[in-house]
Amino acid sequence: MNRLLRGLDNAGWLRRLLNYFRRTLPSRRGVLLLGGVALTILSLLVHILYLVSDTNPLIGLCGFLLLHIAIIVGFIGVLLAEALGRGYRD
């Protein structure tokens, strides 16, 4: 376990990813939340397609996966928006 944690501490790609988010997210706090809403609407369309079609189980699985991904993205967006505060413009 310690080896895994040391590997994450020294990971350059993770450091670059976190620095990118640290620079870009404060000015665009609502992007993840809007992405979650868009994925939810897309999931609704996939579910309607599933009901209209001959009930292909793969389409139903895609709809459920989209819905769960949308919920996770939306929750992360709400949590980050709260943690980042009101913003530098306010």
N, C-alpha and C positions, 0 to 999 in steps of 0.2 A: 504494500500500500504506500509506503514511504517513497518507493521508487517511482510510482505513478504520480504522486504529488510533486516530487522534484522535477519530473518530466514536464508537468503542466506549468510549474513555476518558470522553467527555462524555455518554454515554447515561444519561439519568435512569432509564429503565425497567430497565436492567441493574443500576444501583446499588441500586434498590429491591428487585429480585429477590435480589441477593446479600445484602442486609441482612436480608431475610425468612429466607433459608436460614441465615444466621449466628445469628439469634435462635431459630429453631425446631428445627434439626437436632441440636444437642447433647443435648437432652433426649429426642429420638426417633431415636436412631442406627440402629435396626434396621428402620425403616419401609421404606426403599428395598429392603433385602434381603428383607423379607416380601412387598413388592410384586413383586419378581422371582420369588419362589417361586409366588405366586398367578398371575402371568402364565404361568409354566411349566406349571402345572396346567391353566390355561385352554387353552394351546396343545396339551396332550395330549388334552383333550376335543375340540378342533377336529380334530386328526389322527384320532381315533377316528371322528368324524362323517364325515370325508373317506373313510375306509376303508369305512364302512357304506353311505354314499350311493353314487351311481353315478359316483364319482370325478370330481366337478366340480373342474376345475383352480383355480377361484377360491377354493374352500374350502381346498385344499391350500396355495395361496399365502398365505392369511390365517394358516394354522397355522404356516408357516415364518417369516412376518414377526413373529408373536407370540413365537415362540421366540427369535428374534434380539433383539427388543426386551427380552424378559425377561432374557436373558444380559447385555445392556448395562446394564440397570437394576440387576441383581444385582451386577455388577462395580463399578459406581459406588457402590452401597451399601456394599460391603466396603471400598473405598478410603476413603470418607468416614468410616466407622465407625473405621477404623484411625487416620485423621488426627485425628479429634476426641478420641481417647483414651478412657479408661475412664469418664469422666463426672464430674459434680460430686457425685453421690450416693455414689460409692465412695471 
